[in-house]
């Protein structure tokens, strides 16, 4: 518990192999500390010079996407909302030159209000953005393949494009996933994981890529 700020935090302690590890840890921690996005668990402080270097991050309440994926009641729109929000947060990180390096459903935390936060960025190296996209592809399959309801042609097209490697910007993936989630929820009164503002039923429906 951070008594000064009045909040719960997570302290991770490392056992470094050598000075090169400490140098990489310090550089990486400084990169993470400047990331400011609600979709990323904040890195608050670190000490690379301690006998056992440590890192402090914000504590994020909720359940992991892996835990949610194990629920047989998971719907396609909820899965898309998680994928979309995670992809947008990853896009923010990539825009700042920071890869994740270990993205998985167990490192996506879903808060009680349905918003998500990416956890546990790799700390001792600079991951490849391409590896993060591949991880996002695996996450999409893990979440969507387990949904109880029929995904429909639009979601199937989204997955095919994702598998084809046509997207290299996580933000594009995120926006598309959230648009699909909103379309699926157009006639729903409530939902566990809010992707965006509820569409106006009186507004003209815009033409989307999956209408073609």
C-alpha positions, 0 to 999 in steps of 0.5 A: 500500500502506498501510504502517501498516495493512498492506493494499492500498488504492486511491487515486483522484485528481480534478481539480476544476472549482471550489470547489463541486465540492470542497464536494460532494466533501468532503460526499460523502466524509464520508458514505461514510466512515461506511458500514461494511458488508462489501458496500461497499468501505470509504472510508478517507480523503480530502482535498478541499483538496489541489491534486488532491483524493484519495480512498482506498478499500479494495482488494477482490480478485476479479473484477467481476460483468461479468467473471463474466457473460461466462462462459458457465458462469454459473448462475442461482443464482450470478447471483441470489446476486450480485444479492441480495448487491449489493441488500442492500449497496445497501439498507444504503447507502440506509438511511444516506441514501447512493445509489450513482449509477453502479451496474453489473456493472463496479462489483460486485466478487465476492471469491474466497469469493463475497461481493460489494462495491460499488465506485466510488460517485459522489463529487461528488453525491447520487444518487437512490435511484430511479436505483439501483433502475433500475440494479439492474434492468438488472444483474438482466437482464444477469446472469440473461439470460445464464445457461446453465440454465433459470431456471424460473417462480419466477425469471421471476416475480421478474424480472417484479416487478422490471421492474414497479417493485413494489419500492422497497427494495433490501433486499427485492429482495436477500432475495428473490433470495437466497431464490431462490438458496438454493431452486435450490441445495437439492440442490447440494453446492457453489456458487461464490457462497454466498447464505446458510446452506444450507437444512436438507433435513429442515425443512419448506419454508416457503411463498414468494411465488412459490408463489402 
